[in-house]
């Protein structure tokens, strides 16, 4: 019975996050300890949804260009990288939103930011629909925009921002920082010869 109630809460909060319901984050119950677990679970599910979309891309490369032997990450790699990415997202949002561009009423609670970022990744589940290569790019773009908006809604409430634009700006700034850092790391790792 208790597990059924917990699962119902998880599904209801997932639904509210996908629906971009700002009232989800106004509910103080959302920032309790179990919600941290739920948001972590959503992060891991979104990691596997991204892996599924990546596999569709790899299959497309193999069929179209004959590129073979592209490896995909394993279970533990997906779980580890999803959790690490979640912590990096939340940390950067904490630094940019709560420290650099805070407002008078900004309340900085790292756990609340973790939960908002975790629930914000709920729309990533729709990446499981990227079954055809033709659907891959539109689905990834739509879900990424959806994720950014969902995180911005959560961050606005978690940091008590007065403006949606400020919240979206913080999320976009962090997203761009992560993209450029990732591109820099990839470019540097390709210059190092592997013997």
PyMOL commands that set and color helices and strands:
alter all, ss='L'
color gray80, all
select helices_A, chain A and resi 2-18+23-26+28-31+33-65+75-100+110-129+133-158+164-191
alter helices_A, ss='H'
color red, helices_A
deselect
rebuild
show_as cartoon
